[in-house]
Amino acid sequence: MTVTTNIPAWPLSDEQKQIVELCRDFATKEIRPEAVRWTRPTP
């Protein structure tokens, strides 16, 4: 069985697409750098 991601079950409105993009930007800029900082040992 093939699993596909990033394909919505129904078409998203333009407003919903903008919200998804904002969430992705937030994750990239705020969440991921913190996760990397906490998983690397401090020198």
N, CA, C and O atoms as a Tripos MOL2 file, in Angstrom:
@<TRIPOS>MOLECULE
protein
  172   171    43     0     0
PROTEIN
NO_CHARGES

@<TRIPOS>ATOM
      1 N           0.8410   -1.1890    0.0000 N.3       1 MET1
      2 CA          0.0000    0.0000    0.0000 C.3       1 MET1
      3 C           0.8830    1.2480    0.0000 C.2       1 MET1
      4 O           1.8320    1.3430    0.7780 O.2       1 MET1
      5 N           0.5740    2.1780   -0.8530 N.am      2 THR2
      6 CA          1.3270    3.4230   -0.9530 C.3       2 THR2
      7 C           0.6480    4.5010   -0.1220 C.2       2 THR2
      8 O          -0.5630    4.7010   -0.2120 O.2       2 THR2
      9 N           1.4350    5.1880    0.6810 N.am      3 VAL3
     10 CA          0.9120    6.2840    1.4910 C.3       3 VAL3
     11 C           1.3400    7.5920    0.8390 C.2       3 VAL3
     12 O           2.5200    7.7980    0.5550 O.2       3 VAL3
     13 N           0.3790    8.4650    0.6070 N.am      4 THR4
     14 CA          0.6520    9.7480   -0.0180 C.3       4 THR4
     15 C           0.4090   10.8500    1.0020 C.2       4 THR4
     16 O          -0.5800   10.8170    1.7350 O.2       4 THR4
     17 N           1.3060   11.8210    1.0510 N.am      5 THR5
     18 CA          1.1320   12.9360    1.9740 C.3       5 THR5
     19 C           0.9500   14.2300    1.1990 C.2       5 THR5
     20 O           1.2460   14.3070    0.0070 O.2       5 THR5
     21 N           0.4640   15.2330    1.8920 N.am      6 ASN6
     22 CA          0.2760   16.5750    1.3370 C.3       6 ASN6
     23 C          -0.7790   16.6410    0.2460 C.2       6 ASN6
     24 O          -0.7770   17.5760   -0.5550 O.2       6 ASN6
     25 N          -1.6650   15.6820    0.2000 N.am      7 ILE7
     26 CA         -2.7940   15.7510   -0.7260 C.3       7 ILE7
     27 C          -4.0630   15.7830    0.1280 C.2       7 ILE7
     28 O          -4.4100   14.7840    0.7580 O.2       7 ILE7
     29 N          -4.7490   16.9130    0.1530 N.am      8 PRO8
     30 CA         -5.9370   17.0090    1.0020 C.3       8 PRO8
     31 C          -7.0620   16.1090    0.5070 C.2       8 PRO8
     32 O          -7.1460   15.7880   -0.6780 O.2       8 PRO8
     33 N          -7.9210   15.7110    1.4310 N.am      9 ALA9
     34 CA         -9.0600   14.8640    1.0840 C.3       9 ALA9
     35 C         -10.0980   15.6460    0.2790 C.2       9 ALA9
     36 O         -10.9280   15.0530   -0.4100 O.2       9 ALA9
     37 N         -10.0510   16.9650    0.3650 N.am     10 TRP10
     38 CA        -10.9540   17.8200   -0.4040 C.3      10 TRP10
     39 C         -10.1900   19.0960   -0.7630 C.2      10 TRP10
     40 O          -9.1820   19.4010   -0.1250 O.2      10 TRP10
     41 N         -10.6410   19.8360   -1.7550 N.am     11 PRO11
     42 CA         -9.9250   21.0600   -2.1570 C.3      11 PRO11
     43 C          -9.9290   22.1050   -1.0360 C.2      11 PRO11
     44 O         -10.9540   22.3390   -0.3960 O.2      11 PRO11
     45 N          -8.7910   22.7150   -0.8130 N.am     12 LEU12
     46 CA         -8.6900   23.7710    0.1930 C.3      12 LEU12
     47 C          -8.9880   25.1250   -0.4420 C.2      12 LEU12
     48 O          -8.6610   25.3740   -1.6020 O.2      12 LEU12
     49 N          -9.6120   25.9850    0.3430 N.am     13 SER13
     50 CA         -9.8500   27.3480   -0.1360 C.3      13 SER13
     51 C          -8.5280   28.1140   -0.1090 C.2      13 SER13
     52 O          -7.5530   27.6570    0.4870 O.2      13 SER13
     53 N          -8.4990   29.2610   -0.7440 N.am     14 ASP14
     54 CA         -7.2870   30.0840   -0.7400 C.3      14 ASP14
     55 C          -6.9000   30.4790    0.6850 C.2      14 ASP14
     56 O          -5.7200   30.5010    1.0330 O.2      14 ASP14
     57 N          -7.9070   30.7910    1.5050 N.am     15 GLU15
     58 CA         -7.6360   31.1700    2.8940 C.3      15 GLU15
     59 C          -7.0210   29.9970    3.6650 C.2      15 GLU15
     60 O          -6.0880   30.1910    4.4430 O.2      15 GLU15
     61 N          -7.5340   28.8000    3.4550 N.am     16 GLN16
     62 CA         -6.9870   27.6220    4.1250 C.3      16 GLN16
     63 C          -5.5510   27.3520    3.6770 C.2      16 GLN16
     64 O          -4.7060   26.9740    4.4880 O.2      16 GLN16
     65 N          -5.2780   27.5440    2.3990 N.am     17 LYS17
     66 CA         -3.9130   27.3570    1.8890 C.3      17 LYS17
     67 C          -2.9570   28.3590    2.5290 C.2      17 LYS17
     68 O          -1.8170   28.0150    2.8410 O.2      17 LYS17
     69 N          -3.4140   29.6010    2.7270 N.am     18 GLN18
     70 CA         -2.5780   30.6140    3.3700 C.3      18 GLN18
     71 C          -2.2760   30.2340    4.8180 C.2      18 GLN18
     72 O          -1.1620   30.4440    5.2970 O.2      18 GLN18
     73 N          -3.2640   29.6770    5.5120 N.am     19 ILE19
     74 CA         -3.0680   29.2520    6.8960 C.3      19 ILE19
     75 C          -2.0550   28.1140    6.9690 C.2      19 ILE19
     76 O          -1.1900   28.1080    7.8450 O.2      19 ILE19
     77 N          -2.1550   27.1630    6.0640 N.am     20 VAL20
     78 CA         -1.1960   26.0560    6.0210 C.3      20 VAL20
     79 C           0.2080   26.5960    5.7810 C.2      20 VAL20
     80 O           1.1610   26.1480    6.4180 O.2      20 VAL20
     81 N           0.3430   27.5440    4.8790 N.am     21 GLU21
     82 CA          1.6570   28.1290    4.5900 C.3      21 GLU21
     83 C           2.2140   28.8590    5.8080 C.2      21 GLU21
     84 O           3.4060   28.7560    6.0950 O.2      21 GLU21
     85 N           1.3680   29.5920    6.5260 N.am     22 LEU22
     86 CA          1.8130   30.2660    7.7430 C.3      22 LEU22
     87 C           2.3010   29.2600    8.7820 C.2      22 LEU22
     88 O           3.3170   29.4840    9.4390 O.2      22 LEU22
     89 N           1.5790   28.1590    8.9270 N.am     23 CYS23
     90 CA          1.9800   27.1200    9.8840 C.3      23 CYS23
     91 C           3.3130   26.4990    9.4890 C.2      23 CYS23
     92 O           4.1600   26.2520   10.3470 O.2      23 CYS23
     93 N           3.5020   26.2490    8.2140 N.am     24 ARG24
     94 CA          4.7790   25.6810    7.7530 C.3      24 ARG24
     95 C           5.9280   26.6530    8.0010 C.2      24 ARG24
     96 O           7.0020   26.2460    8.4450 O.2      24 ARG24
     97 N           5.7060   27.9310    7.7170 N.am     25 ASP25
     98 CA          6.7410   28.9360    7.9630 C.3      25 ASP25
     99 C           7.0850   29.0060    9.4520 C.2      25 ASP25
    100 O           8.2570   29.0830    9.8200 O.2      25 ASP25
    101 N           6.0620   28.9790   10.2990 N.am     26 PHE26
    102 CA          6.2860   29.0150   11.7460 C.3      26 PHE26
    103 C           7.0970   27.8040   12.1950 C.2      26 PHE26
    104 O           8.0280   27.9330   12.9900 O.2      26 PHE26
    105 N           6.7410   26.6350   11.6860 N.am     27 ALA27
    106 CA          7.4730   25.4190   12.0580 C.3      27 ALA27
    107 C           8.9290   25.5070   11.6250 C.2      27 ALA27
    108 O           9.8260   25.1180   12.3730 O.2      27 ALA27
    109 N           9.1640   26.0100   10.4340 N.am     28 THR28
    110 CA         10.5290   26.1070    9.9170 C.3      28 THR28
    111 C          11.3640   27.0950   10.7240 C.2      28 THR28
    112 O          12.5300   26.8320   11.0180 O.2      28 THR28
    113 N          10.7690   28.2270   11.0820 N.am     29 LYS29
    114 CA         11.5380   29.2900   11.7300 C.3      29 LYS29
    115 C          11.5970   29.1560   13.2480 C.2      29 LYS29
    116 O          12.6010   29.5280   13.8540 O.2      29 LYS29
    117 N          10.5500   28.6360   13.8720 N.am     30 GLU30
    118 CA         10.4560   28.6420   15.3330 C.3      30 GLU30
    119 C          10.6390   27.2660   15.9700 C.2      30 GLU30
    120 O          11.3800   27.1290   16.9430 O.2      30 GLU30
    121 N           9.9830   26.2670   15.4400 N.am     31 ILE31
    122 CA          9.9800   24.9590   16.0970 C.3      31 ILE31
    123 C          11.2280   24.1590   15.7600 C.2      31 ILE31
    124 O          11.8910   23.6520   16.6650 O.2      31 ILE31
    125 N          11.5600   24.0360   14.5060 N.am     32 ARG32
    126 CA         12.6970   23.1950   14.1160 C.3      32 ARG32
    127 C          14.0260   23.6770   14.6730 C.2      32 ARG32
    128 O          14.7950   22.8450   15.1550 O.2      32 ARG32
    129 N          14.3510   24.9770   14.6400 N.am     33 PRO33
    130 CA         15.6290   25.3990   15.2360 C.3      33 PRO33
    131 C          15.7230   25.0600   16.7260 C.2      33 PRO33
    132 O          16.7960   24.6890   17.2010 O.2      33 PRO33
    133 N          14.6200   25.1810   17.4690 N.am     34 GLU34
    134 CA         14.6160   24.8190   18.8850 C.3      34 GLU34
    135 C          14.8700   23.3290   19.0620 C.2      34 GLU34
    136 O          15.6160   22.9280   19.9550 O.2      34 GLU34
    137 N          14.2630   22.5200   18.2290 N.am     35 ALA35
    138 CA         14.4550   21.0720   18.3270 C.3      35 ALA35
    139 C          15.9150   20.7170   18.0770 C.2      35 ALA35
    140 O          16.4740   19.8640   18.7670 O.2      35 ALA35
    141 N          16.5270   21.3590   17.1050 N.am     36 VAL36
    142 CA         17.9380   21.0940   16.8100 C.3      36 VAL36
    143 C          18.8010   21.5420   17.9800 C.2      36 VAL36
    144 O          19.7420   20.8450   18.3610 O.2      36 VAL36
    145 N          18.4910   22.6860   18.5470 N.am     37 ARG37
    146 CA         19.2740   23.2090   19.6720 C.3      37 ARG37
    147 C          19.2110   22.2660   20.8630 C.2      37 ARG37
    148 O          20.2130   22.0630   21.5480 O.2      37 ARG37
    149 N          18.0390   21.6890   21.1150 N.am     38 TRP38
    150 CA         17.8800   20.8120   22.2770 C.3      38 TRP38
    151 C          18.4470   19.4170   22.0520 C.2      38 TRP38
    152 O          18.7060   18.7040   23.0210 O.2      38 TRP38
    153 N          18.6470   19.0090   20.8070 N.am     39 THR39
    154 CA         19.1470   17.6620   20.5560 C.3      39 THR39
    155 C          20.6560   17.6210   20.3920 C.2      39 THR39
    156 O          21.2430   16.5400   20.4430 O.2      39 THR39
    157 N          21.3000   18.7590   20.1970 N.am     40 ARG40
    158 CA         22.7560   18.7910   20.0540 C.3      40 ARG40
    159 C          23.4060   19.0360   21.4140 C.2      40 ARG40
    160 O          22.9310   19.8650   22.1900 O.2      40 ARG40
    161 N          24.4780   18.3260   21.6970 N.am     41 PRO41
    162 CA         25.1730   18.5790   22.9710 C.3      41 PRO41
    163 C          25.8290   19.9560   22.9710 C.2      41 PRO41
    164 O          26.3030   20.4230   21.9350 O.2      41 PRO41
    165 N          25.8560   20.5890   24.1090 N.am     42 THR42
    166 CA         26.4990   21.8950   24.2060 C.3      42 THR42
    167 C          28.0010   21.7010   24.3530 C.2      42 THR42
    168 O          28.4380   20.7850   25.0490 O.2      42 THR42
    169 N          28.7890   22.5390   23.7150 N.am     43 PRO43
    170 CA         30.2540   22.3800   23.7890 C.3      43 PRO43
    171 C          30.8140   22.7300   25.1540 C.2      43 PRO43
    172 O          32.0240   22.6450   25.3650 O.2      43 PRO43
@<TRIPOS>BOND
     1     1     2 1
     2     2     3 1
     3     3     4 2
     4     3     5 am
     5     5     6 1
     6     6     7 1
     7     7     8 2
     8     7     9 am
     9     9    10 1
    10    10    11 1
    11    11    12 2
    12    11    13 am
    13    13    14 1
    14    14    15 1
    15    15    16 2
    16    15    17 am
    17    17    18 1
    18    18    19 1
    19    19    20 2
    20    19    21 am
    21    21    22 1
    22    22    23 1
    23    23    24 2
    24    23    25 am
    25    25    26 1
    26    26    27 1
    27    27    28 2
    28    27    29 am
    29    29    30 1
    30    30    31 1
    31    31    32 2
    32    31    33 am
    33    33    34 1
    34    34    35 1
    35    35    36 2
    36    35    37 am
    37    37    38 1
    38    38    39 1
    39    39    40 2
    40    39    41 am
    41    41    42 1
    42    42    43 1
    43    43    44 2
    44    43    45 am
    45    45    46 1
    46    46    47 1
    47    47    48 2
    48    47    49 am
    49    49    50 1
    50    50    51 1
    51    51    52 2
    52    51    53 am
    53    53    54 1
    54    54    55 1
    55    55    56 2
    56    55    57 am
    57    57    58 1
    58    58    59 1
    59    59    60 2
    60    59    61 am
    61    61    62 1
    62    62    63 1
    63    63    64 2
    64    63    65 am
    65    65    66 1
    66    66    67 1
    67    67    68 2
    68    67    69 am
    69    69    70 1
    70    70    71 1
    71    71    72 2
    72    71    73 am
    73    73    74 1
    74    74    75 1
    75    75    76 2
    76    75    77 am
    77    77    78 1
    78    78    79 1
    79    79    80 2
    80    79    81 am
    81    81    82 1
    82    82    83 1
    83    83    84 2
    84    83    85 am
    85    85    86 1
    86    86    87 1
    87    87    88 2
    88    87    89 am
    89    89    90 1
    90    90    91 1
    91    91    92 2
    92    91    93 am
    93    93    94 1
    94    94    95 1
    95    95    96 2
    96    95    97 am
    97    97    98 1
    98    98    99 1
    99    99   100 2
   100    99   101 am
   101   101   102 1
   102   102   103 1
   103   103   104 2
   104   103   105 am
   105   105   106 1
   106   106   107 1
   107   107   108 2
   108   107   109 am
   109   109   110 1
   110   110   111 1
   111   111   112 2
   112   111   113 am
   113   113   114 1
   114   114   115 1
   115   115   116 2
   116   115   117 am
   117   117   118 1
   118   118   119 1
   119   119   120 2
   120   119   121 am
   121   121   122 1
   122   122   123 1
   123   123   124 2
   124   123   125 am
   125   125   126 1
   126   126   127 1
   127   127   128 2
   128   127   129 am
   129   129   130 1
   130   130   131 1
   131   131   132 2
   132   131   133 am
   133   133   134 1
   134   134   135 1
   135   135   136 2
   136   135   137 am
   137   137   138 1
   138   138   139 1
   139   139   140 2
   140   139   141 am
   141   141   142 1
   142   142   143 1
   143   143   144 2
   144   143   145 am
   145   145   146 1
   146   146   147 1
   147   147   148 2
   148   147   149 am
   149   149   150 1
   150   150   151 1
   151   151   152 2
   152   151   153 am
   153   153   154 1
   154   154   155 1
   155   155   156 2
   156   155   157 am
   157   157   158 1
   158   158   159 1
   159   159   160 2
   160   159   161 am
   161   161   162 1
   162   162   163 1
   163   163   164 2
   164   163   165 am
   165   165   166 1
   166   166   167 1
   167   167   168 2
   168   167   169 am
   169   169   170 1
   170   170   171 1
   171   171   172 2
@<TRIPOS>SUBSTRUCTURE
     1 MET1         2 RESIDUE 1 A MET
     2 THR2         6 RESIDUE 1 A THR
     3 VAL3        10 RESIDUE 1 A VAL
     4 THR4        14 RESIDUE 1 A THR
     5 THR5        18 RESIDUE 1 A THR
     6 ASN6        22 RESIDUE 1 A ASN
     7 ILE7        26 RESIDUE 1 A ILE
     8 PRO8        30 RESIDUE 1 A PRO
     9 ALA9        34 RESIDUE 1 A ALA
    10 TRP10       38 RESIDUE 1 A TRP
    11 PRO11       42 RESIDUE 1 A PRO
    12 LEU12       46 RESIDUE 1 A LEU
    13 SER13       50 RESIDUE 1 A SER
    14 ASP14       54 RESIDUE 1 A ASP
    15 GLU15       58 RESIDUE 1 A GLU
    16 GLN16       62 RESIDUE 1 A GLN
    17 LYS17       66 RESIDUE 1 A LYS
    18 GLN18       70 RESIDUE 1 A GLN
    19 ILE19       74 RESIDUE 1 A ILE
    20 VAL20       78 RESIDUE 1 A VAL
    21 GLU21       82 RESIDUE 1 A GLU
    22 LEU22       86 RESIDUE 1 A LEU
    23 CYS23       90 RESIDUE 1 A CYS
    24 ARG24       94 RESIDUE 1 A ARG
    25 ASP25       98 RESIDUE 1 A ASP
    26 PHE26      102 RESIDUE 1 A PHE
    27 ALA27      106 RESIDUE 1 A ALA
    28 THR28      110 RESIDUE 1 A THR
    29 LYS29      114 RESIDUE 1 A LYS
    30 GLU30      118 RESIDUE 1 A GLU
    31 ILE31      122 RESIDUE 1 A ILE
    32 ARG32      126 RESIDUE 1 A ARG
    33 PRO33      130 RESIDUE 1 A PRO
    34 GLU34      134 RESIDUE 1 A GLU
    35 ALA35      138 RESIDUE 1 A ALA
    36 VAL36      142 RESIDUE 1 A VAL
    37 ARG37      146 RESIDUE 1 A ARG
    38 TRP38      150 RESIDUE 1 A TRP
    39 THR39      154 RESIDUE 1 A THR
    40 ARG40      158 RESIDUE 1 A ARG
    41 PRO41      162 RESIDUE 1 A PRO
    42 THR42      166 RESIDUE 1 A THR
    43 PRO43      170 RESIDUE 1 A PRO
